[in-house]
Amino acid sequence: MGWKLELLCIFLAAMATETMLFSVAAEPVEDKQALLDFLHNIGHAHSLNWNESSSVCTSWRGVTCNNDQSRVIALRLPGAGLTGPIPIHTLSRLTEIQTLSLRSNGITDFSVWKNLITLTTRFRVKFLISIFRACKS
């Protein structure tokens, strides 16, 4: 019976090693494309380190993903030199976003309600509060 247990241990160790070697963190492909579309369609004075070849969850400035790196949950780009209106059909595609900070930029048009209508109620409330605070300062 000892050799069967040894064989089982070897098998389990091999399976665990294979899982560790071949497991890759999920990349939120749709969210990444939405952010690239946002970047390519808004003016920006400062360079962001966003490019297609790097991981959105581990490398991109201002981007936070959920624990399994399958969705973008926060975008924080205060003072990033963004200018102009928020491009339509870009940020609204970030369906799991919970935090959006674009303060201290040159964003000229906040008529993005059509753009953000699909986002979660929790996010919309936080966004409304941040706009109210920005208008008061």
N, C-alpha and C positions, 0 to 999 in steps of 0.2 A: 504494500500500500504506500510506502514511502516514495517509490519512484513515480507513482501517479501524482502525488502531491507536488513533487519537484517539477514534473512536466507541466502541471497546471500553473505553478508559479512562473515558470519560464514563459509559458503562453501569455499569461497576464502581463508580465513585464514587457514582452514584445509588443503587445497591444497598446500598452500605456506609452511606450516609446514612440510607436507609430503615430499615435494621437498627438503627442507633443510635437513631433517633427512636422506633421502635415496639417496641423490645425492653424488656420489663418483667421485673424480677426476680420469680422465683416466690415466691408467698406460701404457706407451709405451712398450708393451710386447716384440715386435720384437726387438726394440732397446736395451732393457734390456738384452735380450739373446745374441745379438751381442756383447755387452760390456762384458758380462760374458765370452763369447768365447774368446774375445781379452785377457782378464785378465788371463784366464786359459792356454793360449798358448804363453804368453810372460813372460820372466823373470822379476821379480820385487823384489827388495830388501826391499822396505817399504810396510807395510801392508796398503791396501786401505780398506775403510769400505764398500765394495761392497759385498752384499750377496742377495740371492734370496728372503729373507723374508722382506727386507726393500724396501722402495720406491726409485726408481732410481731418481726421480725428486726432492725429498725433502731431501734425506739422503746421497746420494752418493757423495763422494769427487770429485770435478772437473767436475761434470756433470750439465749442464743447459738444461732445457726443455722449450718448447714454452709455451705461456700463458695458453692454455688449458691442458697442461701436457700430450699431446698425442704423441710428438716426441722429441727426443734429438736434440738440435740445437748447443750445444757447448760442447767440451771436452777439459778441461784445466788441464794437469798433468805435469807442468814443475817441474823438479827435483824430480820426484816420484820414482826414482830408477829403471825405466824400462830398460831392457837390451835385446839385440838380435834383430832379424828382426821383423817387424810388421807382425803379422799373416795374411795370405791371407784369404779373405772372412769374415773379422770381421768388420773393420771400414767402409768398402764399403757398408755395410748394413744399415748404419746410413744415410738414404736418404735425410734427411732435415738438416744435419749438416752444419753450417756456419763458425764455428771457431774450429780449432784443434791446440792445443799448446802442443807439446811434447818436447820442448827444455830442455836442461840441463839433458838429460837422456843418457843412454848408448845404444841407438838404433844404430845398426850396418849396417842395410841395408835399404836404401831408394828406393829400386826398387819396390815401392808399386804402381807404376802407373797403373798396371793391377788391383790392388786392389781398386784403387780410381777412375777408369774410369767412374763408374756409378754416381759419385757424381756431384753435380751442378757445372756449369761453375764458378759461383761466388766463391764457395769454392775452386775449383782447382786453381784459380788465387791467392787467399789468401795463399794457401798452397805453391805454387811455390815461392811467395815472401818471405815467412817465411824460406824456405829452402835456398834461395839465401842469405838472411841476416845471417843465421846460418853459411853458408860456408864462408862468408866474415869475421866473427868475430874470 
